[in-house]
Protein backbone atom coordinates (compact mmCIF):
# COMPACT_ATOMS: atom_id res chain seq x y z
CA UNK A 1 0.00 0.00 0.00
CA UNK A 2 2.79 3.41 1.94
CA UNK A 3 4.09 3.18 1.10
CA UNK A 4 3.98 2.06 1.68
CA UNK A 5 1.95 0.28 4.01
CA UNK A 6 2.48 -1.20 -0.54
CA UNK A 7 1.94 1.04 2.40
CA UNK A 8 3.78 1.72 4.37
CA UNK A 9 1.85 1.27 3.36
CA UNK A 10 5.29 2.99 7.63
CA UNK A 11 2.82 5.52 6.61
CA UNK A 12 0.78 2.80 5.02
CA UNK A 13 1.62 3.76 1.44
CA UNK A 14 1.62 0.28 0.07
CA UNK A 15 -1.16 -1.02 2.32
CA UNK A 16 -3.41 1.81 1.20
CA UNK A 17 -3.00 0.90 -2.43
CA UNK A 18 -2.75 -2.82 -1.89
CA UNK A 19 -6.01 -2.93 -0.03
CA UNK A 20 -7.75 -0.47 -2.29
CA UNK A 21 -8.89 1.43 0.79
CA UNK A 22 -6.53 2.36 3.57
CA UNK A 23 -7.10 -0.33 6.18
CA UNK A 24 -10.88 0.14 5.98
CA UNK A 25 -11.22 2.30 9.08
CA UNK A 26 -12.60 5.81 9.43
CA UNK A 27 -10.23 8.44 10.78
CA UNK A 28 -11.06 9.37 14.35
CA UNK A 29 -10.01 12.97 14.95
CA UNK A 30 -9.37 13.60 18.63
CA UNK A 31 -9.72 16.93 20.45
CA UNK A 32 -6.92 19.47 20.26
CA UNK A 33 -5.92 18.59 23.82
CA UNK A 34 -4.17 15.46 22.57
CA UNK A 35 -1.59 17.52 20.65
CA UNK A 36 1.98 16.54 21.36
CA UNK A 37 3.93 19.01 23.45
CA UNK A 38 5.27 21.80 21.28
CA UNK A 39 2.70 21.49 18.51
CA UNK A 40 1.13 24.75 17.43
CA UNK A 41 -1.95 25.92 15.60
CA UNK A 42 -1.11 27.17 12.15
CA UNK A 43 -3.20 29.19 9.70
CA UNK A 44 -6.93 28.50 9.78
CA UNK A 45 -6.55 26.34 12.89
CA UNK A 46 -4.24 23.83 11.26
CA UNK A 47 -2.50 21.44 13.63
CA UNK A 48 0.95 21.88 12.13
CA UNK A 49 4.09 22.76 14.09
CA UNK A 50 5.86 25.70 12.38
CA UNK A 51 9.29 24.61 13.60
CA UNK A 52 9.15 20.80 13.53
CA UNK A 53 8.08 18.49 10.71
CA UNK A 54 6.07 15.89 12.65
CA UNK A 55 6.06 12.68 10.60
CA UNK A 56 3.82 9.62 11.01
CA UNK A 57 5.81 6.52 10.01
CA UNK A 58 6.35 2.79 10.38
CA UNK A 59 9.51 2.07 12.42
CA UNK A 60 10.54 -0.93 10.30
CA UNK A 61 9.31 -0.78 6.72
CA UNK A 62 12.19 -0.56 4.29
CA UNK A 63 12.65 0.86 1.77
CA UNK A 64 10.09 3.42 2.92
CA UNK A 65 10.83 4.23 6.55
CA UNK A 66 12.89 2.92 9.42
CA UNK A 67 13.97 4.14 12.85
CA UNK A 68 17.53 4.02 11.56
CA UNK A 69 16.65 6.80 9.11
CA UNK A 70 17.65 4.63 6.14
CA UNK A 71 14.31 4.70 4.27
CA UNK A 72 13.76 6.96 1.30
CA UNK A 73 10.78 8.54 3.03
CA UNK A 74 13.06 9.39 5.97
CA UNK A 75 15.44 11.12 3.57
CA UNK A 76 12.52 12.85 1.88
CA UNK A 77 11.26 14.08 5.25
CA UNK A 78 14.61 15.74 5.85
CA UNK A 79 14.34 17.41 2.44
CA UNK A 80 10.83 18.62 3.21
CA UNK A 81 11.86 20.00 6.60
CA UNK A 82 14.74 21.93 5.09
CA UNK A 83 12.70 23.08 2.12
CA UNK A 84 9.81 24.36 4.24
CA UNK A 85 11.87 26.09 6.92
CA UNK A 86 11.46 23.55 9.71
CA UNK A 87 14.25 23.28 12.26
CA UNK A 88 13.95 19.52 12.79
CA UNK A 89 12.03 16.32 12.07
CA UNK A 90 10.18 14.38 14.79
CA UNK A 91 8.54 10.98 14.36
CA UNK A 92 5.48 9.22 15.71
CA UNK A 93 6.19 5.54 15.08
CA UNK A 94 3.39 3.07 14.50
CA UNK A 95 3.43 -0.20 12.52
CA UNK A 96 1.65 -0.45 9.16
CA UNK A 97 -1.29 -2.37 10.53
CA UNK A 98 -4.97 -1.66 11.16
CA UNK A 99 -5.33 1.68 12.93
CA UNK A 100 -2.24 3.39 11.51
CA UNK A 101 -3.96 6.60 10.38
CA UNK A 102 -6.35 6.66 13.34
CA UNK A 103 -3.49 6.41 15.83
CA UNK A 104 -1.12 8.84 14.15
CA UNK A 105 -2.41 11.56 11.83
CA UNK A 106 -5.99 11.18 13.05
CA UNK A 107 -4.93 11.51 16.69
CA UNK A 108 -3.01 14.73 15.90
CA UNK A 109 0.22 13.14 17.08
CA UNK A 110 1.92 14.03 13.80
CA UNK A 111 1.12 16.08 10.72
CA UNK A 112 2.26 14.22 7.62
CA UNK A 113 2.42 10.71 6.17
CA UNK A 114 5.29 10.77 3.69
CA UNK A 115 3.89 8.26 1.20
CA UNK A 116 0.21 7.64 0.50
CA UNK A 117 -1.72 6.37 -2.51
CA UNK A 118 -3.67 9.10 -4.28
CA UNK A 119 -7.42 9.02 -3.84
CA UNK A 120 -7.76 7.37 -0.44
CA UNK A 121 -10.39 9.11 1.67
CA UNK A 122 -8.68 8.82 5.06
CA UNK A 123 -6.23 11.62 4.31
CA UNK A 124 -6.00 14.71 2.14
CA UNK A 125 -3.53 14.06 -0.65
CA UNK A 126 -0.92 16.47 -1.87
CA UNK A 127 0.04 16.42 -5.53
CA UNK A 128 1.71 13.14 -6.45
CA UNK A 129 5.50 13.11 -6.25
CA UNK A 130 5.96 9.76 -7.96
CA UNK A 131 4.10 7.21 -10.00
CA UNK A 132 4.95 3.51 -9.95
CA UNK A 133 3.41 0.12 -10.64
CA UNK A 134 3.23 -3.44 -9.49
CA UNK A 135 5.93 -5.42 -11.22
CA UNK A 136 6.56 -8.99 -12.26
CA UNK A 137 10.00 -10.12 -11.08
CA UNK A 138 11.92 -13.13 -12.28
CA UNK A 139 15.53 -14.24 -12.45
CA UNK A 140 17.28 -13.13 -15.63
CA UNK A 141 18.40 -16.72 -16.20
CA UNK A 142 14.82 -18.07 -16.19
CA UNK A 143 12.67 -18.93 -19.22
CA UNK A 144 10.31 -15.97 -18.71
CA UNK A 145 12.08 -13.48 -20.97
CA UNK A 146 9.62 -11.33 -22.89
CA UNK A 147 6.67 -11.73 -20.50
CA UNK A 148 4.81 -8.42 -20.13
CA UNK A 149 1.41 -9.40 -18.73
CA UNK A 150 0.05 -11.88 -16.23
CA UNK A 151 -2.00 -13.45 -19.02
CA UNK A 152 1.13 -14.57 -20.88
CA UNK A 153 1.03 -18.38 -21.50
CA UNK A 154 4.65 -18.62 -20.33
CA UNK A 155 3.41 -18.12 -16.76
CA UNK A 156 1.07 -21.12 -16.88
CA UNK A 157 2.18 -23.71 -14.36
CA UNK A 158 4.65 -21.37 -12.68
CA UNK A 159 4.65 -20.81 -8.94
CA UNK A 160 4.31 -17.08 -8.43
CA UNK A 161 4.62 -15.24 -5.14
CA UNK A 162 2.04 -12.56 -4.38
CA UNK A 163 0.76 -10.74 -1.29
CA UNK A 164 -2.82 -11.64 -0.34
CA UNK A 165 -5.53 -9.11 -1.09
CA UNK A 166 -3.36 -6.98 -3.35
CA UNK A 167 -4.54 -5.86 -6.81
CA UNK A 168 -2.45 -8.43 -8.73
CA UNK A 169 -4.28 -11.34 -7.11
CA UNK A 170 -7.40 -10.50 -9.15
CA UNK A 171 -5.42 -10.52 -12.38
CA UNK A 172 -3.66 -13.73 -11.43
CA UNK A 173 -6.98 -15.36 -10.62
CA UNK A 174 -8.33 -14.35 -14.03
CA UNK A 175 -5.25 -15.92 -15.63
CA UNK A 176 -5.72 -19.08 -13.51
CA UNK A 177 -2.37 -18.58 -11.76
CA UNK A 178 -3.56 -18.67 -8.15
CA UNK A 179 -3.79 -22.45 -7.92
CA UNK A 180 0.00 -22.80 -7.64
CA UNK A 181 0.73 -19.36 -6.22
CA UNK A 182 2.58 -18.83 -2.96
CA UNK A 183 0.51 -16.27 -1.07
CA UNK A 184 2.12 -14.10 1.59
CA UNK A 185 0.09 -12.38 4.36
CA UNK A 186 -0.91 -8.77 3.79
CA UNK A 187 -0.64 -7.15 7.20
CA UNK A 188 2.44 -7.98 9.22
CA UNK A 189 4.23 -6.13 11.98
CA UNK A 190 7.71 -5.83 10.49
CA UNK A 191 9.15 -5.00 13.89
CA UNK A 192 8.90 -8.71 14.71
CA UNK A 193 9.04 -10.41 11.30
CA UNK A 194 10.52 -9.66 7.87
CA UNK A 195 8.73 -7.77 5.13
CA UNK A 196 6.73 -10.07 2.87
CA UNK A 197 8.48 -8.51 -0.13
CA UNK A 198 11.82 -9.45 1.42
CA UNK A 199 10.63 -13.01 1.99
CA UNK A 200 9.29 -13.28 -1.55
CA UNK A 201 12.62 -12.12 -2.95
CA UNK A 202 14.47 -14.70 -0.85
CA UNK A 203 12.11 -17.40 -2.14
CA UNK A 204 12.73 -16.24 -5.70
CA UNK A 205 16.49 -16.29 -5.18
CA UNK A 206 16.44 -19.83 -3.79
CA UNK A 207 14.05 -21.14 -6.45
CA UNK A 208 11.14 -21.74 -4.09
CA UNK A 209 9.04 -19.65 -6.45
CA UNK A 210 9.51 -18.97 -10.17
CA UNK A 211 8.46 -15.32 -10.13
CA UNK A 212 6.88 -12.72 -7.85
CA UNK A 213 4.43 -9.86 -8.29
CA UNK A 214 5.14 -7.01 -5.88
CA UNK A 215 4.67 -3.27 -5.48
CA UNK A 216 7.39 -1.58 -7.51
CA UNK A 217 9.34 0.32 -4.82
CA UNK A 218 9.66 -2.80 -2.66
CA UNK A 219 10.51 -4.99 -5.64
CA UNK A 220 13.21 -2.64 -6.89
CA UNK A 221 14.82 -2.27 -3.49
CA UNK A 222 14.99 -5.98 -2.66
CA UNK A 223 15.83 -7.07 -6.19
CA UNK A 224 18.95 -4.90 -6.08
CA UNK A 225 20.01 -6.83 -2.97
CA UNK A 226 19.09 -10.30 -4.19
CA UNK A 227 22.59 -11.43 -5.12
CA UNK A 228 21.59 -12.43 -8.66
CA UNK A 229 20.33 -10.60 -11.72
CA UNK A 230 16.60 -9.99 -11.65
CA UNK A 231 14.26 -8.66 -14.32
CA UNK A 232 11.52 -6.25 -13.24
CA UNK A 233 8.58 -5.80 -15.61
CA UNK A 234 6.10 -3.01 -14.69
CA UNK A 235 2.62 -4.39 -15.27
CA UNK A 236 1.41 -1.56 -17.47
CA UNK A 237 -0.16 -3.72 -20.21
CA UNK A 238 -2.81 -5.56 -18.18
CA UNK A 239 -6.09 -5.74 -20.11
CA UNK A 240 -8.40 -6.73 -17.27
CA UNK A 241 -8.62 -6.93 -13.51
CA UNK A 242 -7.30 -4.32 -11.10
CA UNK A 243 -5.20 -1.34 -12.08
CA UNK A 244 -1.51 -1.81 -11.47
CA UNK A 245 -0.25 1.80 -11.61
CA UNK A 246 -0.62 4.26 -8.72
CA UNK A 247 0.33 7.85 -7.95
CA UNK A 248 1.91 8.38 -4.54
CA UNK A 249 1.41 11.57 -2.56
CA UNK A 250 2.04 12.92 0.91
CA UNK A 251 -0.97 12.65 3.23
CA UNK A 252 -2.18 15.39 5.57
CA UNK A 253 -5.39 16.05 7.49
CA UNK A 254 -8.37 17.43 5.51
CA UNK A 255 -8.23 20.67 7.52
CA UNK A 256 -4.59 21.37 6.71
CA UNK A 257 -5.14 23.31 3.51
CA UNK A 258 -2.28 25.78 3.94
CA UNK A 259 0.15 22.98 4.78
CA UNK A 260 -0.92 21.09 1.67
CA UNK A 261 -0.20 24.14 -0.49
CA UNK A 262 3.25 24.47 1.06
CA UNK A 263 3.96 20.81 0.31
CA UNK A 264 2.68 21.11 -3.25
CA UNK A 265 5.05 24.02 -3.84
CA UNK A 266 7.91 21.96 -2.40
CA UNK A 267 7.11 18.99 -4.67
CA UNK A 268 6.96 21.20 -7.76
CA UNK A 269 10.25 22.89 -6.92
CA UNK A 270 12.15 19.77 -5.85
CA UNK A 271 10.80 17.11 -8.25
CA UNK A 272 14.19 16.44 -9.92
CA UNK A 273 15.84 15.92 -6.52
CA UNK A 274 12.97 13.69 -5.41
CA UNK A 275 13.32 11.58 -8.56
CA UNK A 276 17.05 11.16 -7.94
CA UNK A 277 16.41 10.05 -4.35
CA UNK A 278 13.85 7.47 -5.47
CA UNK A 279 16.14 6.12 -8.17
CA UNK A 280 18.89 5.64 -5.59
CA UNK A 281 16.51 3.11 -4.00
CA UNK A 282 15.75 1.50 -7.38
CA UNK A 283 12.12 2.62 -7.39
CA UNK A 284 10.70 1.93 -10.87
CA UNK A 285 9.35 5.38 -11.77
CA UNK A 286 6.78 5.94 -14.51
CA UNK A 287 5.75 9.14 -16.21
CA UNK A 288 2.13 9.87 -17.12
CA UNK A 289 2.52 7.90 -20.37
CA UNK A 290 3.82 4.82 -18.50
CA UNK A 291 7.37 5.33 -19.71
CA UNK A 292 10.23 4.53 -17.32
CA UNK A 293 11.97 7.55 -15.86
CA UNK A 294 15.68 6.79 -15.84
CA UNK A 295 17.33 10.13 -15.13
C-alpha positions in Angstrom: 0.0 0.0 0.0 2.8 3.4 1.9 4.1 3.2 1.1 4.0 2.1 1.7 1.9 0.3 4.0 2.5 -1.2 -0.5 1.9 1.0 2.4 3.8 1.7 4.4 1.9 1.3 3.4 5.3 3.0 7.6 2.8 5.5 6.6 0.8 2.8 5.0 1.6 3.8 1.4 1.6 0.3 0.1 -1.2 -1.0 2.3 -3.4 1.8 1.2 -3.0 0.9 -2.4 -2.8 -2.8 -1.9 -6.0 -2.9 0.0 -7.8 -0.5 -2.3 -8.9 1.4 0.8 -6.5 2.4 3.6 -7.1 -0.3 6.2 -10.9 0.1 6.0 -11.2 2.3 9.1 -12.6 5.8 9.4 -10.2 8.4 10.8 -11.1 9.4 14.3 -10.0 13.0 15.0 -9.4 13.6 18.6 -9.7 16.9 20.5 -6.9 19.5 20.3 -5.9 18.6 23.8 -4.2 15.5 22.6 -1.6 17.5 20.7 2.0 16.5 21.4 3.9 19.0 23.4 5.3 21.8 21.3 2.7 21.5 18.5 1.1 24.7 17.4 -1.9 25.9 15.6 -1.1 27.2 12.2 -3.2 29.2 9.7 -6.9 28.5 9.8 -6.5 26.3 12.9 -4.2 23.8 11.3 -2.5 21.4 13.6 1.0 21.9 12.1 4.1 22.8 14.1 5.9 25.7 12.4 9.3 24.6 13.6 9.2 20.8 13.5 8.1 18.5 10.7 6.1 15.9 12.7 6.1 12.7 10.6 3.8 9.6 11.0 5.8 6.5 10.0 6.4 2.8 10.4 9.5 2.1 12.4 10.5 -0.9 10.3 9.3 -0.8 6.7 12.2 -0.6 4.3 12.6 0.9 1.8 10.1 3.4 2.9 10.8 4.2 6.5 12.9 2.9 9.4 14.0 4.1 12.8 17.5 4.0 11.6 16.7 6.8 9.1 17.7 4.6 6.1 14.3 4.7 4.3 13.8 7.0 1.3 10.8 8.5 3.0 13.1 9.4 6.0 15.4 11.1 3.6 12.5 12.8 1.9 11.3 14.1 5.3 14.6 15.7 5.9 14.3 17.4 2.4 10.8 18.6 3.2 11.9 20.0 6.6 14.7 21.9 5.1 12.7 23.1 2.1 9.8 24.4 4.2 11.9 26.1 6.9 11.5 23.6 9.7 14.3 23.3 12.3 14.0 19.5 12.8 12.0 16.3 12.1 10.2 14.4 14.8 8.5 11.0 14.4 5.5 9.2 15.7 6.2 5.5 15.1 3.4 3.1 14.5 3.4 -0.2 12.5 1.6 -0.5 9.2 -1.3 -2.4 10.5 -5.0 -1.7 11.2 -5.3 1.7 12.9 -2.2 3.4 11.5 -4.0 6.6 10.4 -6.3 6.7 13.3 -3.5 6.4 15.8 -1.1 8.8 14.1 -2.4 11.6 11.8 -6.0 11.2 13.0 -4.9 11.5 16.7 -3.0 14.7 15.9 0.2 13.1 17.1 1.9 14.0 13.8 1.1 16.1 10.7 2.3 14.2 7.6 2.4 10.7 6.2 5.3 10.8 3.7 3.9 8.3 1.2 0.2 7.6 0.5 -1.7 6.4 -2.5 -3.7 9.1 -4.3 -7.4 9.0 -3.8 -7.8 7.4 -0.4 -10.4 9.1 1.7 -8.7 8.8 5.1 -6.2 11.6 4.3 -6.0 14.7 2.1 -3.5 14.1 -0.6 -0.9 16.5 -1.9 0.0 16.4 -5.5 1.7 13.1 -6.5 5.5 13.1 -6.2 6.0 9.8 -8.0 4.1 7.2 -10.0 4.9 3.5 -10.0 3.4 0.1 -10.6 3.2 -3.4 -9.5 5.9 -5.4 -11.2 6.6 -9.0 -12.3 10.0 -10.1 -11.1 11.9 -13.1 -12.3 15.5 -14.2 -12.5 17.3 -13.1 -15.6 18.4 -16.7 -16.2 14.8 -18.1 -16.2 12.7 -18.9 -19.2 10.3 -16.0 -18.7 12.1 -13.5 -21.0 9.6 -11.3 -22.9 6.7 -11.7 -20.5 4.8 -8.4 -20.1 1.4 -9.4 -18.7 0.1 -11.9 -16.2 -2.0 -13.5 -19.0 1.1 -14.6 -20.9 1.0 -18.4 -21.5 4.7 -18.6 -20.3 3.4 -18.1 -16.8 1.1 -21.1 -16.9 2.2 -23.7 -14.4 4.6 -21.4 -12.7 4.7 -20.8 -8.9 4.3 -17.1 -8.4 4.6 -15.2 -5.1 2.0 -12.6 -4.4 0.8 -10.7 -1.3 -2.8 -11.6 -0.3 -5.5 -9.1 -1.1 -3.4 -7.0 -3.4 -4.5 -5.9 -6.8 -2.4 -8.4 -8.7 -4.3 -11.3 -7.1 -7.4 -10.5 -9.1 -5.4 -10.5 -12.4 -3.7 -13.7 -11.4 -7.0 -15.4 -10.6 -8.3 -14.3 -14.0 -5.3 -15.9 -15.6 -5.7 -19.1 -13.5 -2.4 -18.6 -11.8 -3.6 -18.7 -8.2 -3.8 -22.4 -7.9 0.0 -22.8 -7.6 0.7 -19.4 -6.2 2.6 -18.8 -3.0 0.5 -16.3 -1.1 2.1 -14.1 1.6 0.1 -12.4 4.4 -0.9 -8.8 3.8 -0.6 -7.2 7.2 2.4 -8.0 9.2 4.2 -6.1 12.0 7.7 -5.8 10.5 9.1 -5.0 13.9 8.9 -8.7 14.7 9.0 -10.4 11.3 10.5 -9.7 7.9 8.7 -7.8 5.1 6.7 -10.1 2.9 8.5 -8.5 -0.1 11.8 -9.4 1.4 10.6 -13.0 2.0 9.3 -13.3 -1.6 12.6 -12.1 -3.0 14.5 -14.7 -0.9 12.1 -17.4 -2.1 12.7 -16.2 -5.7 16.5 -16.3 -5.2 16.4 -19.8 -3.8 14.0 -21.1 -6.4 11.1 -21.7 -4.1 9.0 -19.6 -6.5 9.5 -19.0 -10.2 8.5 -15.3 -10.1 6.9 -12.7 -7.9 4.4 -9.9 -8.3 5.1 -7.0 -5.9 4.7 -3.3 -5.5 7.4 -1.6 -7.5 9.3 0.3 -4.8 9.7 -2.8 -2.7 10.5 -5.0 -5.6 13.2 -2.6 -6.9 14.8 -2.3 -3.5 15.0 -6.0 -2.7 15.8 -7.1 -6.2 18.9 -4.9 -6.1 20.0 -6.8 -3.0 19.1 -10.3 -4.2 22.6 -11.4 -5.1 21.6 -12.4 -8.7 20.3 -10.6 -11.7 16.6 -10.0 -11.7 14.3 -8.7 -14.3 11.5 -6.2 -13.2 8.6 -5.8 -15.6 6.1 -3.0 -14.7 2.6 -4.4 -15.3 1.4 -1.6 -17.5 -0.2 -3.7 -20.2 -2.8 -5.6 -18.2 -6.1 -5.7 -20.1 -8.4 -6.7 -17.3 -8.6 -6.9 -13.5 -7.3 -4.3 -11.1 -5.2 -1.3 -12.1 -1.5 -1.8 -11.5 -0.2 1.8 -11.6 -0.6 4.3 -8.7 0.3 7.9 -7.9 1.9 8.4 -4.5 1.4 11.6 -2.6 2.0 12.9 0.9 -1.0 12.7 3.2 -2.2 15.4 5.6 -5.4 16.1 7.5 -8.4 17.4 5.5 -8.2 20.7 7.5 -4.6 21.4 6.7 -5.1 23.3 3.5 -2.3 25.8 3.9 0.2 23.0 4.8 -0.9 21.1 1.7 -0.2 24.1 -0.5 3.2 24.5 1.1 4.0 20.8 0.3 2.7 21.1 -3.3 5.0 24.0 -3.8 7.9 22.0 -2.4 7.1 19.0 -4.7 7.0 21.2 -7.8 10.3 22.9 -6.9 12.1 19.8 -5.9 10.8 17.1 -8.2 14.2 16.4 -9.9 15.8 15.9 -6.5 13.0 13.7 -5.4 13.3 11.6 -8.6 17.1 11.2 -7.9 16.4 10.0 -4.4 13.8 7.5 -5.5 16.1 6.1 -8.2 18.9 5.6 -5.6 16.5 3.1 -4.0 15.8 1.5 -7.4 12.1 2.6 -7.4 10.7 1.9 -10.9 9.4 5.4 -11.8 6.8 5.9 -14.5 5.7 9.1 -16.2 2.1 9.9 -17.1 2.5 7.9 -20.4 3.8 4.8 -18.5 7.4 5.3 -19.7 10.2 4.5 -17.3 12.0 7.6 -15.9 15.7 6.8 -15.8 17.3 10.1 -15.1 
